[in-house]
Amino acid sequence: MLRKLSLPAHLLLALCIYAFLFFCLREDPRVSTTTSSETLKALSVDIDTYAFRAERFNAYAVSERFRSGPGELGRGVDARISDEEMKRVNDADGYNSHACKCLAVIYPDKLPTASVILIFFNEPFRLIIRTVFSVVNRSPPALLKEVILLDDGSTQSDLLDNLDKFVANTWPDGIVRIVRLPQRTGLIRARLEGAKAATADVIIFLDAHCEATYRWLEPLLYRIWQKPDAVVCPAIANIDRFTLKIFRTDVRYTEDGWLSLRVGSFAWDGMFVFEHPPRSSVVKRQSNVDTIESLTMPGGLFAIHRDYFFKLGGYDDGMEIWGGENLELSFRIWQCGGSLEFSPCSTVGHVYRAIHPYSFPSKKDYNGYNTARMAEVWMDMYKENFYLARGDIKNMDYGDVSKRKKLRNDLGCRNFQWFLDNIAPHKFVYSRNRLGYGSCCNAENHCLLRGNDGSEYRKQQISLLVTPSRVTVHTWANLFALTETGLLRKDWNCVRVRRAGGPIASLWVFSEPTTDLEICPPEELEAPWEREWWRDWIAEQMERIEHLQAKHPEQGFQAVSTTSQRNAHFRWIFDKAHGKLINAQTGYCLDVVDGQRPVPRPCLDSAPSQTWHFSHHG
């Protein structure tokens, strides 16, 4: 590998290794046990309490680099596999020079103080304690004012008196305190109560199933110190829910500055999704350790100045339990003059659950209710796209949003058109300049539907199915748009004709790929910023596939470059008068066979299965 590198690359690698050794092995992580009266006042503690906290921090900081054993330093533990297999799983698979740059950052002495708020409801005791230990042990005592454990009405016995005693005995200095709500209010309102109870300059919300890593706090506070109306999320590392191993966040840069850190976006059905940032967002930064803008945030892990949080209106207290609050707050931040960013130098591990481990008070669709409130207040005419994907809640009673609309007016917030044009120019909008959009059904009442064939590496061909219109219509799965360039799109996925070895070709919709790379041709996309974003994404995936090919040759990963594809495979001509969708390359019409799968077939003049219409026309 080294012989392929140029001389500057050799020097960079040498500097990174030197910086790693200097900062990780020689830097004294200890802090002084004395501090200024100003700091004591900000933390609301006396000098003895501060000295106690500093000594605790120093003891852990010095010992951490030498700690070993099961579970230490993010290593997973799984008794079900052999030692040989565990070694293979835990082996590092590459050197990341980005860590050197982050370690080299020197932060100001006077950063704002932080209140870390953890909301829990019947959370496993040990996961809560793991989170608290990591926050207290890895946060400089001059910056961490308190950790608030807010109990949203838990009923498990070990989270009552047992938790009280454990906290009192483990943190006698009072840096960790428990606030209990008399009954369950839901995550959203519980966070509001936590913010009200906080006393530091900055409030940091973390889920109760996290692990803070070394130097996680300083980058968040530093950015808010620079820009008080910035809301900052850490890079989120996945914690395996079985072994509790922390998987690294792929924060890397190519030679031309491409950043692989994922940031937040959204789907039109109101769900949060991750995406790779546009190159334009990456290159405009002054340094690779600077934060990067994000359309949205996951919602569970972020830092915000307490004064700004309440000036912005906190959370919508009309929302219930859980869901939608992250997108609502994200849009509000951007449209009302703030910024939402991810910090590549702050990393927090997070356990992603396969299912919700607890029940909700009723069978009500809380996420639908909350996202409808969000759409009505912030999305203006583009809420049509939301209701196209969530037709099931179009007539739902979403409560009174007059106070939230007044808040938007009082804050002088911009409209959603501004957000799309300036913050999310690469976002595909179904209703904008389309020949047809919404559900696409034929005269036999069969509607196109995105299949769900799994997400494993070898299952990248997501099938295009049909379903009776009475079964599902106006959902995200059957939301399509026919563009003016003739692409039949579902977000970044395009319907194309693929030869299947016989005279009749089969149709597939291709999802975000990692192996068999079949995607919308970038040169066919309408806008320059859309083509730029997609080309960057393709390059990233091709690089990832090459890595997988080298690492797992036995798996047979295969990458197919889109430059070799004939784009006519992807283009469709809509004969609106006769309802025909005609593939530009084959000249065949979109048809349905056996009421199950759409295929291209020779066009027939009066075939109801070949007569298509969109629910909305441009």
N, C-alpha and C positions, 0 to 999 in steps of 0.2 A: 504493500500500500504506500509506503513512504517514498519509494522511487518514482511514483507517479506525481508527487507533489512538486510544485515550483519552489524556488528559494524563498520567496516571501511567505509561502505557506509553511515551510520548515521553521522560519523564524517565529511565525505566529504560534505554531504548536509548541515551540520551545518556551516562548513567553508565557503561554497558558499553563504549561506544566510548572514553570517556575512560580507563577502567581498562585497556583493551586498549593504547591508545597509551602510557599511563604505564608499564605493566609490561613491555610488549614492546619499546618503543623507548627508554625512558629508564632502565629498571632496569639497574644494573650487575650482570651475572651472575657476575663474577669472585669468587673466594674468596681468603682470605688464604693466603700461602705459609708462614705459621707457625701453630702450633696448640699446644694444651696437652699436657703430658706424659701426661695421662690418655687423650687421643685417640691419641697415639702408641702407648701400651701396648695399647689396644684394637685397633689396626690391626697391631700387631707390626712396626712400621717405625721407622727413626730419622728425625730431623728433615730430613736431606738428601733421603731418599727421599720423604718427604711433600711437601717443597717441589717436587721434580721432578713429582710427580703433580698438585699444585695448578697449576703452571705449564702443564702439558699441558691440564688441564681449562679453565683460563682462556683459553688460546690458541684452543681449539675453541669455547668458549662465546661469545667475542667475535666470532669470524668466522662462526659458524653463521647468524646472522640475515641476513648479506649474501651467503651462498653462493648460487650459481645454477648452472644447467647441468643436463644430463641426469642424472636420478636423485636430485638434491638435494631435501631437505625432503619426501621421500615422493612426488615426482612420478614417474610411470611413463615408460618409454621403449619405444616400439614402432616399429621401422623399417619395419613393413609398412603404416603408414598415413601420410597426408599431414600436412603441418604444420598445415593448416587444421583437419583432423579432430582432431589432437592437442590443438590449442588448445581445441576444443569439449569434448573429454574432460576436460581438466585445469581448465577453468573452475570456479570455486567456485559452488555453487548455493544459497547462503544464508548468513546470518550467525548464528552460534551464540553466544548470550550466556553460555552455561554456562562457556565457556573463561575468561571474565572472572572469574567467581566462583572458579574453581580457582587462577588466577594470583594472586588477592588473599589466599590463605591464607598465613599466616606460621607456619612450623613451629618447634618448640623446637630449641635448639642441641644438646641432648643426646639424639639419637635412637640406637637400637641400630645396630650395624654389620651389613653384609650380605655373605654369600657367595652369588654367583650361579653356579648349576650348570647346565651345558649338556651333555646326553647326546647323543652322536652315534655312528652306525654307517653308514659309507660315505656320509656326507652330502656334498653338493657343497662343495668347499673354500671357494668364494667366499661361499656362504650362511653358513657358520660364521663366517668372518672379518667379514662384514657385521654379524652379530649381536654379536660381541665388540666391534667398534669402537663400535657404538651404545651398548652398555652402559657401556664405559669412558669414552667421551667425554661421556656425558650423565648420569653419576652423580657427585655431589659426592665429592671424595677423602676427606673425613672420614667418609663413610658406607660406601663400597665398600671392603671389605677385600680381596676376591679374586674372580677369575672362574676357576672350575674347569671345564676342558674334559675330560670323562670319555669316553674312547674305549672303546666296548663291542666291542672286537675287530675294528676296521675292517681291511679288506684292500686298499683302494685306495692306490696308491703315494704320491699327493700328500698323503695324510693321515698319513703316517709321518714320515720324516726331514724332508721339505719343510715340514710343519706345525711341527715342533719348531724348525727354524731360523727360520721366519717369526715365531713367537711370541717367541723369544729376542731377535731383532733389533728387533722392533716395540715390545715392552714389556720393556725391560731391567731395569725396577724390580721385576719379579717379580709384578706384580698379576695376571697371567694365568699359570696353570700347567696342565700337562697331566697327567692321571692315566690310565694305560692298564691295562685289564684283560687278562689273558693270553689269555682266550677269550671268546666272546660269551656273555653271561648273559641278555640281554633287557633291555628298558627298565626294568622294575620293579626288578629286583635291581641294575641299574646305578645307579639313583637312590639306592638304599639305600647303595651304596658311595660315591656322591658326598656324601651327607649325613654319612657317617662321616668323610670326608676334610675336610669344611668346618670352619672354625675361628671363624667370626663368630657373632654373637648370633642372627641370622636367616638362614635358608636360603631362597633364591628359586630355584625350578626354572623354567627357560625351555626351550622347544624350541630346537634349534640353527638354526632357520629363522625368526627373529624380528627385529624392529627396535624397540629401546626409543626412546621419544620424550622430548622435553624435560619435565623434572620428573616422570618416571615413578616414580622410586624413593621420594621423600619421602612420598607419601601411603600407600604400603604399610607403610613402617617406622613412620610416625606412628600408624596404627591398631593395630599390634602393640604399640607403646609404651603406648598407652592400655589395651589389652586383650590381654594375652599369650596367651590361649587363642583369639584370633580368627585364622582363616586367611583371607587376603585375596587375591583375584584382581584383576588389572587389567582395565579395559575392553579388549576385544580388537578391534583393527581388522584388517580383511582386507587382505592384501597380494596383489595380482594375481600369479599365478604366471608369467604371461607377460611383463608389463612391470615388475613389482615396484613398481607404484604402490600407495601406501597409501590405502585408502578410509576416510574418517572413521568413527568410531563415533557412531551417532546418539544421543548423550547430550543430550537436550533436555527441557525442561519446558514444559507448557502453563500458561495463566494460573492454573489451579487446582492446579498442582503435580504434574501427571502426569509421570512419568519414563518415557522411552522406551528407556532402557538395558536390554538383554536380560541376563537372569541364567540360571542353570543349573537344569535339571530332569531328569527321566528318563522313559523309556518302560518299560513293564512287561517288555519283552524284554531289559532290562539295558543299553540304549543311552542315552548322554547326549543331551539335546536342550536347545535354548535356549527360553526363554519370557519374556514380559514380566511383571514383578513385580506382585503384587496391589497395589491402591491402598493397602490398609491398611499394607503394608510401606513404602510411599513416604512417606505422610503422618506416620508416627510418628517420623520423624527430625527432629532439631532444625534441620538445615541441609541445603540441596540439595547441598552438597559432602560430606556424610557418606556413609559406606558404606551399602550396602543388602544385606539378607540374601538368600541364594540357597540353594535346596534342595541343589544339587550343583555341582560344578565340572568344567570340561573335562578337567583333569588335567595339562595341559602347562605351564601358567603360573600359579604361585601362590607366595605367601610365607607362611612359618610359622616361629615361634620354634623354634630348633633343640632346646632342652630339651623343649619341648612335643611336638615331633614324635616324639622317642624315648619320652617318657612315655606318649604315646598308642599306642605300639607300632609306629611306623614304618610300613612297608608289610608286607603279608602276604607273607613270603618263600616261602610255598608256592605263590603264583601264578607263572605262567610267561610270559615274553616280554613280552606287551602285552595290554591290554584289561581292563576291569572294575575296575582298581585305583582309578580316580577315584571311582566310585560307592561302593566299599567304604570308602574314606577319608572321603568326604562323609558317609555315614550314621554312621560311627564318630564323627566330629567332633561332629555334632549330638546323637547318642544318649548320648555320654559327657560332655556338659557344655560343649562349646565352641561356636563359631559360625563359619559360613562366609559370607563377604561378598564383594561386588564393590565396587571403588572407582571412582566416576565420574571422579575426577581423575587417575588413573593409566592411561595408554594404552600398550599394546604392540602393534605390528603382528605379524601371524602369517600365514605362507604355508600355506594349506589345500591339501593335495594331493588330486588326483583319485583316485589309487591309491597303494598302498604302493610306494615305489621299490625295495624290496629284498625278498628272499624270507625266509620263516621256515624254521627248521630242519626242520620236517616239515609234513605236511598236517593236523596236529591243530588242532582248533578251540580255540585258546587263549582267545579272548574268552568262549566258552561255558564252558570249564573254570573260568576265573577268576570269571565272574559267578555260576556255580553255588556256588562257595565263598562268595562274598559273600552270596548269598541264604540259604544254610544257616546262616550265623553271625548275620546281622543282621535278616532280614525276618520271622522267626517264622512265624505262620500265613499271613501275606500272601505268603510265597514261592509259594503256590498260583497267584497271579496271574502270577508270573514263569514258572512251568512251563507255564501255559496258553499263554503266548506263545512259550516255548521247549520245546515238547513233545519236540523232537528230542534234548534232552540230559537229560530227566527221569531216565533210568537211567544217566547218565554217572558214572564213577568220578571224583569231585572231590578225592580225596586225603584226608588226615587234617586235620581242622579243630579237633581237640580243644584245641590250644594257643590258637587264636584265640577259641574259646568261653570258655576259662579267662581270657584277657585281658579279654574283655567282662565277665565276672563280677568279676574283680579291680578293674576300673575303676568298678564300680557303675553300669553304663550302663543307660539306659532301654530300653523295648521299642519295637518298630516302630509299635505302636498309638499310642504317645505322639508319635512323629515325625509320623505322618499327622494326628493331631488338632491338634497345636500348631505344627508347622513347615510342613506341606503340606496344610492343610485343603481346598484347592481341587483336590487331586489326585483324579481319577476312579478309583475302585477297582471292578474288575469283579465281585468276589465279594461285595460288601457290599450287602445289601438289594435283590437283583435277582430278577425273576421267572424269569429264565434267563440263563445266561452261558456263555462258552467258544465252541466251534465251534457253528454253527447249520446243520444239514444236513436235507435232505428225505429222503423214503422212497426216492428214486431215487439216494441217495448223492451228491447234489450239495450242496456247502457254500458258504455265502456267503464272498466273498473281496474284499478291498479291491484295486481295480485300481491300476495304476501308469501314469498317462497323462502323466507329465511334470510339471514344476514351473514352466513358464514362466507369465508373467502371464496369458496368454490361455488357459491350460489349468487352470482352477480346478475343473472338474467331474471329480472323481476317480471313475471308474466303479465300480459295484458289479457284480461278476462272480460266477460260480459255478465251482467246480472239483470234479472227482471226489474223493471223500474219500480214496481210495487214493493220490492224488497229493500232497495237502498237507492236513494237519489238525494242530491244536494249534500253530499258528504265529501270530506277531503279525498277519499279514495277514488271518487269518480268525477273529480274536478279537473277539467282539461281546457286548453285554449288553442285555437288555430291562429297562428300569427300571420301577419301580412306577408312574411317571407315563405309561408307554407309549411312551417313546423307545427306538428301536433304535439304540444308540450304539456308536461306536468312538472311544474317548476323547472329544474335543470334537466329533467329526463325528456327524451324525445321518442315518439313512436316511429319505428322504422321497419322496413321489410328486410327480413333476414332469410337468405336461402337455407333450406333445410334438407337439401340433397334430392329433392323431387321436383316435379313440375309446379307444385304449389308451395309458395313460401309461407313461413310462419311469422307472426308479428310478436314483437316483444317490446316492453317498456324497460329501459335500463336504469337502474338506480345508481346512486353514488357508488362508483366501483372501486375495487382495490385489486382485482386480478384481471378478469376478462373485460378490458376497458372499452366499453361501447357507450358513447355519450352524445349529446347534442354537438354537432360540428361548430366550433367557435366562430368560424368565418360566416356562418349563417345567422348568427345572433344579431339583433337589430342595433343595439347601442354600443359605442366604443368601450364604455366602462364595463358593460356586460361581457364583451369579448375578452377584455383584459383580465377580468376576474376569473373567467372560465379557463383561459389558457394557462394562467398561473396554477389553477387547481389541477389541471391535467398534468402539467409538468411535475407537480408535487406527487401525484399518484403514480406516474411512471417511475419516478425515483424510488417510491416506496415498494413498487412491485419488483424492481430490480433488486432491492435489498432482500425481499422475501425469496426471490429466485435463488439468490446466493446463499441465503441462510437455510432454506428448506427446499433443496432441489428435488427431493423425493415427492413433494406435493404437486409438482407439475403446474406451478403458477404460469400464466401466460398473459402477456400484454399485447394488445392490438392497437397500433397507432391510428388515430382518427384520420391522419393525413392520407392514409391508404384507402379510405372509404370513399365511395362515390356518394356525394351528398344527396343525389336524387333519391337514394334509398329513404332519406328522411323527409322529403318534401311531398306535400299533399295539395292537390288542386280540389277546391270545393266547388262543385257544380250546384250552386244554391237552388237553381230552378228545379232540378231533379233530385236534390239531396244526395248527390254522389260524392264520396271522398275517394279521389283517384290518386294512386301513387305515381309520382312523376317519372320514375324509372321504368316500372313494369307496365304502366298503363292499366293496372288492375284496380278494381273497386274494393273497398273495404266491405267485407261480408261477415256473416256469422254462421258457423257450422255447428249443427246439433245443439244450438242454443247455449253453447258453452264458450267457444273460443273464436275470437275475430281473426279472419285470415283474408289475404287479398285473393280475389278471384276475377275471372273475366266479367266485364260489366254486362249486366242485363237491363233492358229498358224498364221493365216493370217488376222489379224484385223488391218486396218490402224489406227484406233483410239487408239490402244495399241502400236503402233510403234513410239518410241520417239527418238529424237536426240538433242544433245546440239550444240549450234553454235560454241563452242570451245571445244577441247579435250586436256586433259593433256598428 
